[in-house]
Amino acid sequence: MAVYTTEITSAEILSDNPIHQRLLKPYIVAKDYVRGNMLELGCGEGRGVKELMPLVEKYTALDKIGDIVEKLQKENPKGDFKQAVFPPFSGLEDNAFDSIVSFQVIEHIKDDELFLKEMARVLKPGGVALLTTPNIKLTLTRNPWHIREYTALELTDKAKKYFADVEMKGIAGSEKVMDYHEKNRASVKRITRFDVLNLQYRLPAWMLRIPYDLLNRLNRNNLQKASDSLVSSISHDDYLVSDDADTSLDLFLILRK
């Protein structure tokens, strides 16, 4: 399966490893939460399928990219993979799922309020939903693939409209991860210093996606060449669940109905 953009980080590309491991971590954490009938919203290339499917009675996944859905269904016949653009979650019944996971998705959703409302609708009473998204306080530059990013307080307040129990945590990095993050920050600054007109924030997102993807891939490759041992040595164990969401790389939300 081709990697469409740097938004779909590949486990096969060495320069993607720090980001791949960061995105894998929530699935490792989710093993302690998922059970019964589980729904994944935005499964992507299936990073978490092998981690979570063996732990639940039924695994259902939605994603908008039809080719990915078809491939994952062939590889994992016990799962139920559906092509869907959401919200709403058409065809899914109320109170249907014991567990829901949705990692690095809500920032792409235009109607995030409806997304959260629909998550609450299809979650069973007593069920748990897990959600991650980038922490805007640690974002290095505008991502034109994201409709918005959140602070911990902003996302907590939104979630409280639809869930009775909202617990905000974060996915933080070890010293090794933060070393990579700071090298990345310095590299991004070297690139964006040429944006004297601040076009990354003034131009429409669609105009920025191709240059963003090309520069992001170049940046990751350069970081890997300059610090190969660091890039290759980072594992999901270098990412930690933190009680301090504000200083974490990603927000990690635990929601109960």
N, C-alpha and C positions, 0 to 999 in steps of 0.2 A: 504494500500500500504506500503510495507516494505521500510525502509530507507536503501539505498544501502551503503552509506558511509557518513562520517561526512561532505563531500562536499554537500550532499543533506540534509540540516538542517531541522529538523522536528519541526513543531509547537506543537507537542504532547509531546515532551521530555523536561522536565523542564530545564535541564542543557543547552539545546540549545537556551533557550529563548533570551538571549542578541544578539545572531547571527541571530536568526529568525527575531527579531524586526529590526535589521540593514538591513536585506535583504527585509523586508516588506516596509521600508521607501520610496524607490524609486517609488514603486507603488502608495503610497499615494501622493507623489509629482506629479506623472504622470497624476493624475486626472485633473490637470489644463492644460494639453497639448494635451491629446489624443482626437480624434474625427473621425468621418466618418468610413472609411475602415481601420482597424488596424491590424498590424502584430506583433506577439511576437515571437522572435527568442530565443529558449531555454526556454520553459515555465516551465520546471521542474515538480514538483508535483502540480503546479497550484496555487502558493501562491498569484498571482495577478489576477486570473481569476474573482473572485467575486468583486474585486475592480474596474476593468476596463471594463469588458464586458457590464455592464448596461449603460455605458457612450458612447458607439460607435454603429454605425449602423451594422457593421459586424466585428467579431473577428476571426482571423486566427492565429493559433499557430503551430510552428514546434518544435519538440524535437526528440532526437535520441533514447530515450528509449521507445520501442513499448508498453510495458505494461502500462506505465504511460499515453501515448497518448490514448490508448484504454479506460482506466478508466476515464480520463477526458472527453472524447467524450460522454460516457454514462451518466456522471453526468451533462454535460452541452451541451445538444443537439442543442442549438442555435449557438454554436461555431463550428468552423471547425478546428479540430486537426489532424495534419499529422505527421507521423513518417518520419524523414529525417535526413540525415547526411549532413551537409553543412559547408562551401560553396562549390559549387554555390547553389543558391536557385532554383533548377530545378522545372520547371512548373509555376513559378511566373512571371507574365508579367512585362514589363517595366512600370514605372509610375503608379503603381497599388494601392499604399497605402497612405492614408493621414497621418498616424501615425505608427511609429515603436518603439517598446521597446525591449531592449536586456540587461538584468541585470545579471552581473557576468557570462558572457559567453565568451567574446573575449579572455580572458586569457587561455581558453581551445582550441582555434582555431589555428591550425597549420599555415594556410595561412591567417593571419590577414589582409593583404592588400586586398586580394580578398574578404574577409568578408565585409570590409568597402566599397569596390567598388560595391559589390552586394547590400548592403543596399542603397547606393545612386541610383543604377539602378532602384530598385523597388519602391522607394519613389517618390511620386508626386512632381512636382514643387510647392513650397510653403508649403510642408509638413514638419513634424518635426520628428526626430529620437532621442531617449533617450538611453543612454548607460552608464552602470556602470561597474567598475572593481576595484579590490584592488589597493590601493596606495602602491607601492613597498617600499616607504620610511617608512611606518609604519608596514610592514610585520615583524612578529616575528620569522619566520623560513621558510625554503624552503617548499613549498607545491608541492608534486610530481604529483598532479593532474593538475597543471598549467604548460602550455608550456612556458609561460613568464608572467611577470608583468611589469607595466609601471610607469614611472614618469608622472606627468601632462604634461610636455613639450614634452616628447616622443610621447604620445598619441595624443596630440594636433597637432603636426607636421604631423603625419600619417593621421589624419582625414582631414586636410586641403588639402590633395591631391585630395579628392573626394567630399567635401562639401564646398559650398560657404561661409557659416556662421557657425563658430565653436565657441561655448561658453563653456569654461571649468569651472566647479564648483566642489564642493566636498560634500560628506556626512560626517559630523563631529559628534562628540559625546558630550553630556552634561558632567558636572562634574561627574555625576553618572556613565555614560558610560566609561569615561576615568579612573575612579577608578577601574572598572572591567577590563579594558584593561591593566592597570598597574599590577594588580594581575595576570592576564593571562601572561603578560610578565615575571614576576618573576617566575611563575610556569614553563613556557617553558624553562627558563634558568636553572632551577634545573634539568630538564630532559636532555637538550642538553649538559650540562657540561660533561657528560660521552662520548660525541662524540669527543674525543681528536684528532682523525684523520680527522675530518671534513667530515665524510662520507656522511652527508646529501647533500653536494654539489658535491661530487665526484662520487657517485654511480648513475647508471641509474635510472630514475624515477620509472620504473616498480618494481624495487627491494625494493623501499621505501614505496610503497602505503599501503601495509598491516600493517607494523609497524607504519606508520604515522597515519593510521585510528584508530588503537587500542590505541595508546598513546594519540591521540587527544580526543577520547571519554573518556578515563580515566581522562585526564586533565579537561575536561568540568565537569565531574561528581564530581571531587574533589573540583573544584571551587564552584560548587553549594552546596556541603555539608559544605564547610567552610564559605560561604557567601550567604546562602539561600535567605535572605530577599533582598539582592542586586540583585541577579540573577533573582528572580521572579518579582521584581518591575520594571524592565526596560521595557519601552514601545517604540513604534515607535516615540512618541513625544520627547523622549530623544535623538533622532538623528536629526540633523539640516542640512539644505542646507547652505553651506558656500562658500564665494567667494575666500577663501584661500584653493585651492585644495592641495597644497603641504603639509599642516599640517592635512589634513582630512584622515579619515580611508579609504574611497573609493573615487575614481574619479567619477564625474557625468558630463557626456558630453551631451550637447544639440546641435544637428546638424540640419541644414536647407539647403535645396538644392538651 
